[in-house]
Every structure is written in C-alpha cells, then in structure tokens.
C-alpha cells in the first residue's frame, strides 16, 4: 500500500474516531460541559497560577479578544475571577476560583471515564503502543 493511501486511511479513521468521541461525549453529558478551550484556560491557571489575559492568550496561541470571550463566560459562571495587578492597576490578572477547580476536576473525571470506555477494547500492550505512537507524532522535531 502506498504511503499516500495509508495517510488517507489514517485521516478517515481519525475522523471516524472524532465523530465517535463526540457522540459518546454527548451521551454522557449530564450537565453543561466545559469546552476544550475552557478546559485549556482552566488547566493553565491551575498549573501556572494567576496571569494576565495577554499571557493566557499567548499560552493558548489565540488572540486576546478570543481569550477575553472565554474568560468572560467562565467569569459569568464564577469559575474564574479577575483581580487588579498589585504592581500595575491597568493590568488584570485572571485566576481560578475554588468552584472552578472543582468543576475542572469533575470535567477531568468525566473525560477519563469516557476514554476508559472508548479504549476498553485495547489490551494494555495496544494502549501502550498507541500512547508511544501519539507521543512520537506530537514530539517530533519536525513540528517544533
């Protein structure tokens, strides 16, 4: 089989897996789920602590206005809080609230349960191979 055909087969299977994951996600959704972008913001804040909107946008490789929209939505749900920077009152720092931390934990638990179910047919050896292949692709020097 030619490499181009293998790549096309991979893309088809990737699309099929994406559709299956979306359907499984929707079937297990018992409340308002966090989007991937919202989870990204919240995870960065958990890992790195409070930061400005500009810093947050740069970490997520998105525009400041897109980050502001996401922060606005999360703030409206009291998952994030904005505070003035103690060194420069013109700057606003964003941080996760206790409610936000709990919500992020719940989202991670749901996501883990979903993927546990989705990957149940793989043996431990197959799962290890899948992880190694994904790691090889995502850490390839060609993408840096």
C-alpha positions in Angstrom: 0.0 0.0 0.0 1.3 3.4 -0.9 2.1 5.9 1.8 -0.4 8.4 0.4 -3.2 5.8 0.7 -2.1 5.0 4.3 -2.3 8.6 5.2 -5.7 8.9 3.7 -6.8 5.8 5.6 -5.4 7.3 8.8 -7.3 10.6 8.2 -10.6 8.7 7.6 -10.1 6.7 10.8 -9.2 9.9 12.7 -12.4 11.5 11.5 -14.4 8.4 12.5 -12.9 8.4 15.9 -13.6 12.1 16.4 -17.3 11.5 15.5 -17.5 8.6 17.8 -15.9 10.6 20.7 -18.3 13.5 20.1 -21.3 11.1 20.2 -20.0 9.4 23.3 -19.4 12.8 24.9 -22.9 14.0 24.2 -24.4 10.7 25.5 -22.6 11.1 28.9 -23.3 14.9 29.2 -25.4 15.2 32.3 -24.9 19.0 32.6 -23.2 21.9 31.0 -19.8 20.5 29.9 -16.7 22.6 29.6 -15.4 23.1 26.1 -11.8 22.1 25.2 -10.8 25.8 25.1 -12.4 26.5 28.5 -10.6 23.4 30.0 -7.4 24.7 28.4 -7.6 28.1 30.2 -8.5 26.5 33.5 -5.8 23.9 33.3 -3.1 26.5 32.5 -4.3 28.6 35.5 -4.2 25.5 37.8 -0.7 24.6 36.6 0.8 28.1 36.4 -1.3 30.3 38.7 -2.9 33.7 38.0 -1.8 35.6 34.9 -2.9 38.4 32.6 -5.3 37.9 29.7 -2.4 38.7 27.3 -0.2 36.0 28.9 -3.1 33.5 28.8 -3.8 34.2 25.2 -0.2 33.7 24.3 -0.1 30.3 26.1 -3.2 29.2 24.2 -2.0 30.7 20.9 -5.1 32.7 20.5 -6.0 36.3 20.2 -6.5 38.4 23.3 -10.1 39.0 22.2 -10.8 35.3 21.9 -9.3 34.7 25.4 -11.3 37.6 26.8 -14.5 36.0 25.4 -13.7 32.7 27.1 -12.7 34.3 30.3 -16.0 36.4 30.3 -18.0 33.2 30.0 -16.1 31.4 32.8 -16.3 34.5 35.0 -20.0 34.7 34.5 -20.2 31.2 35.9 -17.9 32.2 38.8 -15.3 29.7 37.7 -12.7 32.4 37.2 -12.1 35.7 38.9 -10.4 38.9 37.6 -8.3 41.0 40.0 -6.2 44.1 39.5 -2.5 43.5 39.3 -0.9 44.8 42.6 2.0 46.3 40.7 0.1 47.8 37.8 -3.6 48.7 38.3 -4.1 48.9 34.5 -3.5 45.1 34.2 -6.0 42.5 35.2 -5.0 39.1 36.4 -7.2 36.0 36.0 -7.3 33.2 38.5 -9.4 30.1 39.1 -11.9 30.1 41.9 -12.5 27.1 44.2 -15.7 26.4 42.3 -13.6 26.5 39.1 -11.1 24.0 40.5 -13.9 21.6 41.5 -15.6 21.9 38.0 -12.3 21.2 36.3 -11.7 18.1 38.4 -15.2 16.9 37.5 -14.6 17.5 33.9 -11.3 15.6 34.0 -13.1 12.7 35.8 -15.8 12.6 33.1 -13.2 12.7 30.4 -11.2 9.9 31.9 -14.3 7.8 32.3 -15.3 8.4 28.7 -11.8 7.4 27.4 -11.7 4.4 29.7 -14.9 3.2 28.0 -13.8 4.1 24.5 -10.4 2.4 24.8 -11.8 -0.7 26.7 -11.2 -3.0 23.7 -7.5 -2.3 23.6 -5.1 -4.5 25.6 -2.6 -2.8 27.8 0.1 -3.5 25.2 -2.0 -2.0 22.4 -2.8 1.1 24.6 0.9 1.4 25.3 1.7 1.3 21.6 -1.0 3.9 20.9 0.5 6.2 23.5 4.0 5.7 22.1 2.9 6.5 18.6 1.0 9.6 19.7 4.0 10.8 21.7 6.3 10.2 18.7 4.0 12.3 16.4 3.4 15.1 18.9 7.0 15.4 20.0 8.5 15.1 16.5 11.3 17.7 15.9 9.6 18.5 12.6 6.8 20.2 14.5 9.0 22.5 16.6 
